[in-house]
Amino acid sequence: MLTVLEAINLSTEYLRNKGIESPRLNAELLLAEILGLKRLELYLAFDRPIQENEKLSYRQSLQRRGKFEPLQYILGHEEFYGLEFIVNQNVLIPRPETELIIDHIKSYFSKQKIEKVLDIGTGSGNIAITLAKEIDKVQIEAIDISAQALSIAAENSRNHNTESRVRFLLGDIFSEEIVESLSKYDCIVSNPPYISLSDYPDLQIEVKQFEPEIALNDKSDGYKFYRRIIEISNRILNLNGTIFFEIGYSQSETIAEIFNSHGFCDIKVFKDHSNIERVIQAVRCTH
């Protein structure tokens, strides 16, 4: 009967031949999920036989990964800021670099009071839910155009006991009716679609073929959502309120210009661990 070690070795070779990066890590994580073990626990179970039902499930998972389906969708979850979030193809996979936006919001509001936040394009709810866990008493409204995404976000909120402080809204921020229905906020946060129409075809297979295009491709020049959010901010953001955006490579200068043209001040840009500009923040000024 096939053992854990034999299964890992065979599946590593299979994934390597398919062109999957880090094939051994992928093989181990997929098997650990099926066996109900932590990855490191596999090393204490190398001689354990793989049962037929486990072998079948493992083979199916490997076939999905061999077709470049993201590991996170196959596992059904991903970690973000130390919390586990359910994910599927209806939501963008939370990225480690997005954790920086949490860090900077926490840092900024450690020195002043924050009562109400709007998260635009919430997806899995990872930003909204994490902020609710990290900042005492803050109330968050999280909006998304996808009902399927909001269903996942609501499930994540239940899992993390943030239902009393995170409210999910279905809507399109390009709809005037939706904007009029929103209230006033101390902070707006968004990781919007910022891949331009021309750049979208160049994305890696895992992203382009499996992650929701609506969460990535702005069908324009990459700045459509930034312009819209900044444009409507005079109606939904309190004076001295702050906007935090995740941004793409080389976008900071143009977004700063949009902020400036709408009377924002104290514009700051922060780099991620790869030294790429990743977060921009700006204050709605009183003058």
DRENDO-1510 file (C-alpha; in Angstrom, 1 decimal, always signed):
<recs>
REC; n; res; u; v; w
REC; 1; MET; +0.0; +0.0; +0.0 .
REC; 2; LEU; +1.2; +3.5; -0.8 .
REC; 3; THR; +2.8; +5.3; +2.1 .
REC; 4; VAL; +2.8; +9.1; +2.9 .
REC; 5; LEU; +6.4; +9.4; +1.9 .
REC; 6; GLU; +5.9; +7.5; -1.4 .
REC; 7; ALA; +2.8; +9.6; -2.2 .
REC; 8; ILE; +4.7; +12.9; -1.6 .
REC; 9; ASN; +7.6; +11.8; -3.7 .
REC; 10; LEU; +5.4; +10.7; -6.6 .
REC; 11; SER; +3.2; +13.8; -6.5 .
REC; 12; THR; +6.2; +16.1; -6.3 .
REC; 13; GLU; +7.5; +14.7; -9.5 .
REC; 14; TYR; +4.1; +14.9; -11.1 .
REC; 15; LEU; +3.7; +18.6; -10.2 .
REC; 16; ARG; +7.3; +19.4; -11.2 .
REC; 17; ASN; +6.6; +17.9; -14.7 .
REC; 18; LYS; +3.5; +20.1; -14.9 .
REC; 19; GLY; +5.6; +23.2; -14.3 .
REC; 20; ILE; +4.2; +24.0; -10.8 .
REC; 21; GLU; +6.5; +26.2; -8.7 .
REC; 22; SER; +7.5; +24.6; -5.3 .
REC; 23; PRO; +6.1; +21.2; -6.2 .
REC; 24; ARG; +7.2; +19.5; -3.0 .
REC; 25; LEU; +5.5; +22.2; -0.8 .
REC; 26; ASN; +2.4; +22.0; -2.9 .
REC; 27; ALA; +2.3; +18.2; -2.6 .
REC; 28; GLU; +2.8; +18.2; +1.1 .
REC; 29; LEU; +0.1; +20.9; +1.8 .
REC; 30; LEU; -2.5; +19.1; -0.4 .
REC; 31; LEU; -1.8; +15.8; +1.3 .
REC; 32; ALA; -1.8; +17.3; +4.8 .
REC; 33; GLU; -5.2; +18.8; +4.1 .
REC; 34; ILE; -6.7; +15.5; +3.0 .
REC; 35; LEU; -5.2; +13.6; +6.0 .
REC; 36; GLY; -6.3; +16.3; +8.5 .
REC; 37; LEU; -2.7; +16.9; +9.5 .
REC; 38; LYS; -0.5; +19.9; +9.8 .
REC; 39; ARG; +2.2; +19.9; +7.1 .
REC; 40; LEU; +5.0; +19.3; +9.6 .
REC; 41; GLU; +3.1; +16.3; +11.1 .
REC; 42; LEU; +3.5; +14.5; +7.8 .
REC; 43; TYR; +7.2; +14.1; +8.7 .
REC; 44; LEU; +6.1; +12.0; +11.7 .
REC; 45; ALA; +3.8; +9.9; +9.5 .
REC; 46; PHE; +6.0; +8.9; +6.5 .
REC; 47; ASP; +5.2; +5.3; +6.9 .
REC; 48; ARG; +1.5; +5.7; +7.3 .
REC; 49; PRO; -0.5; +3.9; +4.6 .
REC; 50; ILE; -2.7; +6.0; +2.3 .
REC; 51; GLN; -6.3; +4.7; +2.3 .
REC; 52; GLU; -8.1; +4.3; -1.1 .
REC; 53; ASN; -10.5; +7.1; -0.4 .
REC; 54; GLU; -7.6; +9.4; +0.6 .
REC; 55; LYS; -5.7; +8.4; -2.5 .
REC; 56; LEU; -8.7; +9.3; -4.7 .
REC; 57; SER; -9.1; +12.7; -3.1 .
REC; 58; TYR; -5.4; +13.4; -3.3 .
REC; 59; ARG; -5.3; +12.4; -7.0 .
REC; 60; GLN; -8.2; +14.8; -7.7 .
REC; 61; SER; -6.5; +17.7; -5.8 .
REC; 62; LEU; -3.2; +17.0; -7.7 .
REC; 63; GLN; -5.0; +17.1; -11.0 .
REC; 64; ARG; -6.5; +20.4; -10.2 .
REC; 65; ARG; -3.2; +21.9; -9.2 .
REC; 66; GLY; -1.6; +20.4; -12.3 .
REC; 67; LYS; -4.0; +22.5; -14.3 .
REC; 68; PHE; -2.6; +25.6; -12.4 .
REC; 69; GLU; -5.7; +26.1; -10.2 .
REC; 70; PRO; -4.4; +28.0; -7.2 .
REC; 71; LEU; -3.5; +26.0; -4.2 .
REC; 72; GLN; -5.6; +28.2; -1.9 .
REC; 73; TYR; -8.8; +27.4; -3.9 .
REC; 74; ILE; -8.1; +23.6; -3.7 .
REC; 75; LEU; -7.5; +23.8; +0.0 .
REC; 76; GLY; -10.5; +26.1; +0.4 .
REC; 77; HIS; -8.8; +28.6; +2.8 .
REC; 78; GLU; -5.9; +31.1; +3.1 .
REC; 79; GLU; -4.3; +32.8; +6.1 .
REC; 80; PHE; -4.3; +36.6; +6.3 .
REC; 81; TYR; -2.9; +38.5; +9.2 .
REC; 82; GLY; -2.9; +35.4; +11.4 .
REC; 83; LEU; -6.5; +34.6; +10.6 .
REC; 84; GLU; -7.9; +31.9; +8.4 .
REC; 85; PHE; -10.3; +32.9; +5.6 .
REC; 86; ILE; -12.5; +30.7; +3.4 .
REC; 87; VAL; -11.8; +31.3; -0.3 .
REC; 88; ASN; -13.1; +30.0; -3.6 .
REC; 89; GLN; -13.1; +31.2; -7.1 .
REC; 90; ASN; -15.7; +33.9; -6.3 .
REC; 91; VAL; -13.1; +35.9; -4.3 .
REC; 92; LEU; -9.6; +37.2; -4.7 .
REC; 93; ILE; -7.0; +35.2; -2.8 .
REC; 94; PRO; -5.7; +37.4; +0.1 .
REC; 95; ARG; -2.0; +38.4; -0.4 .
REC; 96; PRO; +0.6; +38.9; +2.2 .
REC; 97; GLU; +1.4; +42.4; +0.9 .
REC; 98; THR; -2.2; +43.4; +1.6 .
REC; 99; GLU; -1.4; +42.9; +5.3 .
REC; 100; LEU; +0.5; +46.2; +5.1 .
REC; 101; ILE; -2.7; +48.2; +4.7 .
REC; 102; ILE; -3.8; +46.8; +8.1 .
REC; 103; ASP; -0.5; +47.8; +9.7 .
REC; 104; HIS; -0.8; +51.3; +8.4 .
REC; 105; ILE; -4.4; +51.8; +9.4 .
REC; 106; LYS; -3.7; +50.5; +12.9 .
REC; 107; SER; -0.7; +52.8; +13.2 .
REC; 108; TYR; -2.5; +55.8; +11.9 .
REC; 109; PHE; -5.5; +55.4; +14.2 .
REC; 110; SER; -3.5; +54.5; +17.2 .
REC; 111; LYS; -3.2; +58.2; +17.8 .
REC; 112; GLN; -6.7; +59.3; +17.0 .
REC; 113; LYS; -10.3; +58.0; +17.4 .
REC; 114; ILE; -11.9; +56.0; +14.6 .
REC; 115; GLU; -15.5; +55.0; +14.7 .
REC; 116; LYS; -16.6; +54.1; +11.2 .
REC; 117; VAL; -14.8; +52.5; +8.2 .
REC; 118; LEU; -15.9; +51.7; +4.7 .
REC; 119; ASP; -14.2; +48.9; +2.9 .
REC; 120; ILE; -14.8; +49.1; -0.9 .
REC; 121; GLY; -14.6; +45.8; -2.8 .
REC; 122; THR; -14.4; +43.6; +0.2 .
REC; 123; GLY; -14.2; +40.2; -1.5 .
REC; 124; SER; -13.6; +37.6; +1.1 .
REC; 125; GLY; -13.9; +40.2; +3.8 .
REC; 126; ASN; -10.3; +39.8; +4.9 .
REC; 127; ILE; -9.6; +43.6; +5.3 .
REC; 128; ALA; -12.9; +44.4; +7.0 .
REC; 129; ILE; -12.9; +41.4; +9.4 .
REC; 130; THR; -9.2; +41.9; +10.3 .
REC; 131; LEU; -9.7; +45.6; +11.1 .
REC; 132; ALA; -12.7; +44.6; +13.3 .
REC; 133; LYS; -10.5; +42.1; +15.2 .
REC; 134; GLU; -7.6; +44.6; +15.5 .
REC; 135; ILE; -9.3; +47.9; +16.3 .
REC; 136; ASP; -11.6; +48.0; +19.3 .
REC; 137; LYS; -15.2; +49.2; +18.8 .
REC; 138; VAL; -14.7; +50.2; +15.2 .
REC; 139; GLN; -17.9; +49.7; +13.0 .
REC; 140; ILE; -17.2; +48.7; +9.4 .
REC; 141; GLU; -19.4; +48.7; +6.3 .
REC; 142; ALA; -18.0; +46.5; +3.5 .
REC; 143; ILE; -19.4; +46.8; +0.0 .
REC; 144; ASP; -19.0; +44.5; -3.0 .
REC; 145; ILE; -20.7; +44.2; -6.4 .
REC; 146; SER; -20.6; +40.3; -6.1 .
REC; 147; ALA; -23.3; +38.6; -4.1 .
REC; 148; GLN; -21.2; +35.4; -4.3 .
REC; 149; ALA; -18.3; +37.2; -2.7 .
REC; 150; LEU; -20.4; +38.7; +0.0 .
REC; 151; SER; -21.7; +35.2; +0.9 .
REC; 152; ILE; -18.1; +34.1; +1.5 .
REC; 153; ALA; -17.4; +37.3; +3.4 .
REC; 154; ALA; -20.4; +36.8; +5.7 .
REC; 155; GLU; -19.3; +33.2; +6.4 .
REC; 156; ASN; -15.8; +34.4; +7.3 .
REC; 157; SER; -17.3; +37.1; +9.5 .
REC; 158; ARG; -19.4; +34.5; +11.4 .
REC; 159; ASN; -16.3; +32.3; +11.8 .
REC; 160; HIS; -14.4; +35.2; +13.4 .
REC; 161; ASN; -17.3; +36.5; +15.5 .
REC; 162; THR; -17.3; +40.0; +13.9 .
REC; 163; GLU; -21.0; +40.0; +12.8 .
REC; 164; SER; -21.9; +42.7; +15.3 .
REC; 165; ARG; -19.3; +45.1; +13.9 .
REC; 166; VAL; -19.1; +44.3; +10.2 .
REC; 167; ARG; -22.0; +45.0; +7.9 .
REC; 168; PHE; -21.9; +43.8; +4.3 .
REC; 169; LEU; -23.6; +45.7; +1.5 .
REC; 170; LEU; -24.3; +44.6; -2.1 .
REC; 171; GLY; -23.7; +47.4; -4.5 .
REC; 172; ASP; -21.7; +49.1; -7.2 .
REC; 173; ILE; -19.9; +52.3; -6.2 .
REC; 174; PHE; -20.4; +53.6; -9.8 .
REC; 175; SER; -24.2; +53.7; -9.0 .
REC; 176; GLU; -25.3; +57.1; -7.7 .
REC; 177; GLU; -28.2; +55.4; -5.8 .
REC; 178; ILE; -25.7; +53.2; -3.9 .
REC; 179; VAL; -23.4; +56.2; -3.1 .
REC; 180; GLU; -26.4; +58.2; -1.8 .
REC; 181; SER; -27.3; +55.2; +0.5 .
REC; 182; LEU; -23.9; +55.3; +2.2 .
REC; 183; SER; -23.2; +57.2; +5.4 .
REC; 184; LYS; -20.2; +59.2; +6.5 .
REC; 185; TYR; -16.9; +57.5; +7.4 .
REC; 186; ASP; -13.7; +58.3; +9.3 .
REC; 187; CYS; -11.8; +56.0; +6.9 .
REC; 188; ILE; -12.2; +54.5; +3.5 .
REC; 189; VAL; -10.1; +51.5; +2.6 .
REC; 190; SER; -9.9; +49.7; -0.7 .
REC; 191; ASN; -7.9; +47.1; -2.6 .
REC; 192; PRO; -9.7; +47.8; -5.9 .
REC; 193; PRO; -9.3; +46.3; -9.3 .
REC; 194; TYR; -6.1; +48.0; -10.6 .
REC; 195; ILE; -4.9; +45.9; -13.5 .
REC; 196; SER; -5.4; +47.8; -16.7 .
REC; 197; LEU; -7.3; +46.3; -19.6 .
REC; 198; SER; -4.0; +46.2; -21.6 .
REC; 199; ASP; -2.0; +44.5; -18.8 .
REC; 200; TYR; -4.6; +41.9; -17.9 .
REC; 201; PRO; -3.7; +39.3; -20.6 .
REC; 202; ASP; -0.1; +39.3; -19.3 .
REC; 203; LEU; -1.0; +38.0; -15.8 .
REC; 204; GLN; +0.2; +34.5; -14.8 .
REC; 205; ILE; -2.1; +31.6; -15.6 .
REC; 206; GLU; -3.1; +30.9; -11.9 .
REC; 207; VAL; -4.4; +34.5; -11.7 .
REC; 208; LYS; -5.9; +35.1; -15.1 .
REC; 209; GLN; -7.7; +31.7; -15.5 .
REC; 210; PHE; -9.0; +31.2; -11.9 .
REC; 211; GLU; -9.3; +34.4; -9.9 .
REC; 212; PRO; -12.3; +36.6; -10.5 .
REC; 213; GLU; -11.6; +39.0; -13.3 .
REC; 214; ILE; -14.0; +41.5; -11.8 .
REC; 215; ALA; -11.7; +41.9; -8.8 .
REC; 216; LEU; -8.6; +42.4; -10.9 .
REC; 217; ASN; -9.3; +44.0; -14.3 .
REC; 218; ASP; -10.7; +47.6; -14.2 .
REC; 219; LYS; -11.5; +47.4; -17.9 .
REC; 220; SER; -9.8; +50.7; -18.3 .
REC; 221; ASP; -6.4; +52.3; -17.6 .
REC; 222; GLY; -5.9; +50.9; -14.1 .
REC; 223; TYR; -7.1; +54.0; -12.3 .
REC; 224; LYS; -10.9; +53.9; -12.8 .
REC; 225; PHE; -11.7; +52.9; -9.2 .
REC; 226; TYR; -9.2; +55.2; -7.6 .
REC; 227; ARG; -10.8; +58.2; -9.5 .
REC; 228; ARG; -14.3; +57.2; -8.6 .
REC; 229; ILE; -13.6; +56.6; -4.9 .
REC; 230; ILE; -11.7; +59.9; -4.5 .
REC; 231; GLU; -14.4; +61.7; -6.5 .
REC; 232; ILE; -17.3; +60.5; -4.2 .
REC; 233; SER; -15.2; +61.0; -1.0 .
REC; 234; ASN; -16.5; +64.5; -0.5 .
REC; 235; ARG; -19.9; +63.0; +0.1 .
REC; 236; ILE; -19.0; +60.0; +2.2 .
REC; 237; LEU; -15.7; +60.8; +4.0 .
REC; 238; ASN; -15.6; +63.1; +7.0 .
REC; 239; LEU; -13.4; +66.1; +7.0 .
REC; 240; ASN; -9.9; +65.0; +8.1 .
REC; 241; GLY; -11.0; +61.5; +7.2 .
REC; 242; THR; -8.4; +59.3; +5.6 .
REC; 243; ILE; -8.3; +57.0; +2.5 .
REC; 244; PHE; -6.0; +54.0; +2.3 .
REC; 245; PHE; -5.5; +52.2; -1.0 .
REC; 246; GLU; -3.5; +49.2; -2.0 .
REC; 247; ILE; -1.8; +50.2; -5.3 .
REC; 248; GLY; -0.1; +48.4; -8.2 .
REC; 249; TYR; +3.4; +48.8; -9.5 .
REC; 250; SER; +4.3; +52.4; -10.5 .
REC; 251; GLN; +0.8; +53.7; -9.8 .
REC; 252; SER; +1.6; +56.0; -6.8 .
REC; 253; GLU; +2.5; +59.2; -8.7 .
REC; 254; THR; -0.8; +59.2; -10.8 .
REC; 255; ILE; -2.9; +58.4; -7.7 .
REC; 256; ALA; -1.2; +61.1; -5.7 .
REC; 257; GLU; -2.0; +63.6; -8.5 .
REC; 258; ILE; -5.7; +62.5; -8.4 .
REC; 259; PHE; -5.7; +63.0; -4.6 .
REC; 260; ASN; -4.1; +66.5; -5.0 .
REC; 261; SER; -6.7; +67.5; -7.6 .
REC; 262; HIS; -9.5; +66.8; -5.1 .
REC; 263; GLY; -8.0; +68.7; -2.2 .
REC; 264; PHE; -6.4; +65.9; -0.3 .
REC; 265; CYS; -3.3; +66.5; +1.8 .
REC; 266; ASP; -0.7; +64.5; +3.8 .
REC; 267; ILE; -0.3; +62.0; +1.0 .
REC; 268; LYS; +2.1; +59.2; +2.0 .
REC; 269; VAL; +3.3; +56.1; +0.1 .
REC; 270; PHE; +4.6; +53.0; +1.7 .
REC; 271; LYS; +6.6; +50.1; +0.2 .
REC; 272; ASP; +6.2; +46.4; +0.7 .
REC; 273; HIS; +8.8; +43.9; +1.7 .
REC; 274; SER; +9.9; +43.7; -2.0 .
REC; 275; ASN; +10.6; +47.4; -2.0 .
REC; 276; ILE; +7.5; +48.0; -4.3 .
REC; 277; GLU; +5.2; +50.9; -3.5 .
REC; 278; ARG; +2.1; +49.2; -2.2 .
REC; 279; VAL; +0.0; +51.4; +0.0 .
REC; 280; ILE; -1.0; +55.1; -0.4 .
REC; 281; GLN; -2.9; +57.1; +2.2 .
REC; 282; ALA; -4.3; +60.7; +2.1 .
REC; 283; VAL; -6.3; +63.0; +4.3 .
REC; 284; ARG; -9.4; +64.9; +3.2 .
REC; 285; CYS; -8.3; +68.4; +4.2 .
REC; 286; THR; -10.4; +71.2; +5.7 .
REC; 287; HIS; -8.8; +73.9; +3.6 .
</recs>
